[in-house]
Amino acid sequence: MSFTEDELQSFNTILEQRLTAQRKEMERVFEQRIIESRRDSEQRFFTMQQEMLRTMALKLTEMQGRLDSMFSEKLQTQQTRITQAISLDAEQKNQQVESSLARLLEAQLPAIEQLLSKQLQELSLQSLEDTVMTANGVHPLEAFEVQTELPGKT
């Protein structure tokens, strides 16, 4: 069987048209699959992004809670230490003031006792003089003498 050149040319044209149509169909199918694959990949990527964001937010919240807890504990410890230090300092200063007052009073006590003793002696002596003068018939104010020394010329 032999074919004429026109038949072969027609056959070639038909084959080329079918191949072109098949190639276009294949390109369309590939392009559609690429689009679907891209859409699927983008959806997966978006889902993974959302999941990562949610996971990171949860971890961040947990870490924030732990940090808050640790900070609160440290702050409480610091407050306790500061309160204890202030109380101890106030107590020590109070003891120092009490000690200083006690020493001051102890140092002044003999002088106070001496003054009181002197006052008591003077009152006793005055009372005794008043009693003696009154008993002698002399009023205490009448027996008042003033002695002065005049500087002498040499």
Buried (B, 14 or more C-beta within 10 A) or exposed (E): EEEEEEEEEEEEEEEEEEEEEEEEEEEEEEEEEEEEEEEEEEEEEEEEEEEEEEEEEEEEEEEEEEEEEEEEEEEEEEEEEEEEEEEEEEEEEEEEEEEEEEEEEEEEEEEEEEEEEEEEEEEEEEEEEEEEBEEEEEEEEEEEEEEEEEEEEE
